């Protein structure tokens, strides 16, 4: 029994998308990397997966285990990178570690080189100026950038679709006043507002997301508005209204699917713009807190430490790869959604 099937036009779009090999493999690689970053705690962590001490098994990633459980003197959570704690555990048990034994905020006090230290066996991409592992910060930073970009693009696009649909369907003075409001609202200096905010309080993830959402919704309004203006007087829309269908149902069932074609085409580019915005703010020092694993913060460290190129190269490489994958994905979606597509970009 087939639970999920594609209509004829959607099947054609999917085949056109798959025929664009750059876009298809960009999507696969992007999903793989994002899935890996979602499991970042299992790849890079300063706590082992499992600790066996005596006849007991402990899972430090699930909850904090006091040092006294292993024979120590303190009730504080055990520091598993401390040689004394490791010695107590190995005397009567063992530990199973992740591939990288550092979290994004773990300082490598055992490093023999001054910070920032070059790549080594313990730190494959070296350390930053505070002694934190660059690979771990890049991995966690990739997840943070993708999560912020996806949230900003999804919520902002939903708001833009609703606003554009309402203005385009109503038309008249509603559309005119809405356009004038957008002109005024879009002229506000977002960067200055963030600078002023940063001078009063330290922005958090959700605070920064909320401020950006106040302005990001305008990106798709014009596209959706034009589609609704075009479709609202077509014959099938008039027939639906004549049959007594409510305005909301007409907008949702008969006009919105046409507007979503253009919207989906812009989504990868909106996502890349959201990630670039966050990176720029972090680079300038007006983004997330300094201890956050942000790619922009690593780029700023690379600029300030030109004698340690591994910092800037690692952050720039990951950010550049992410944006290139999103651009290839956007081009493939654009070709797949284009009417009467001729399989452009399949080579």
Order of alpha helices (4+ residues) and beta strands (2+ residues): alpha-alpha-alpha-beta-beta-alpha-beta-alpha-alpha-alpha-alpha-alpha-alpha-alpha-alpha-alpha-alpha
